[in-house]
Amino acid sequence: MAGRRTRIEVVDEDMARILRAKTGAERLKIANDMFVSARRMIVSMLRAEHPDWNDGQINRETARRLSHGAV
């Protein structure tokens, strides 16, 4: 993708050690909780910015943002 800047974030070694000690199920729960939190923040922001939008519009825009425009 020409012109698109990428950003690589490196996990802190202490955090990596903590995550490696967790089970797969625990790591999946953390990832899911982060996704749910991000979705709630986006929905909240969109409701504040667009009080006239209905739930369908909010959900579509939330999905678009979470999928980086792929939806």
N, C-alpha and C positions, 0 to 999 in steps of 0.2 A: 504494500500500500504506500505509494509514493506520497511524500509530504506528511505522513502520519508519524508523530513522535511516539516512541515507546518509552515506558518508564519501568525500570526493573527495581523492585523493592526486595531487599534482602532481610530475611528474618534474623533477629537478634539471636545469638547463640544460646543465651539463657532460655528464651522463649522456645527455640527449637528443641532444646533438651526437655522442657516441660511437655511439649506436644508429642515428642517421641515416646514419652512414658505413658501416654494415654492410649486407650484401646481405639480401634477403628470406629466403633460406635460412639465413643466419647468425642472423637474428632468430628464425626458427621454431625453430632448434636451441636457442637460449637459452630460449625459452618452454617447449619440451618438457623440457629439463633441469630447469627450475624445477618443472614439474608432476611429473616423476618423483621429484624430491627431496621435494616436499611429500607425495606418496603414501607414500614410504618412511618419512617421519617419522610420519605418521598410523598406518601399519601397526605400526610399532615401539611407539608409545604405546599402541595398542589391545591389542597382545600383552602389554604390561606390566600394563595395567589389567584385562585379562580373560584370564588364563592358561587358563581353562577353555573359551574359545571355539575352534571349529574354523576352518579356513581359509575356509570359505564364509561364516561369520558375520563374520569379520574383513573379507573382501572386500566384503560387502554394506554394512557400516557405513562402510568407507572410501569406497565409491562414494557413499553417502548424504551424507557430510560434504563430499566434493569437489564434489558437485552442489548443495550448499546445501539438501539435503533433497528434491530433485526426483526422486530415484530411490527 
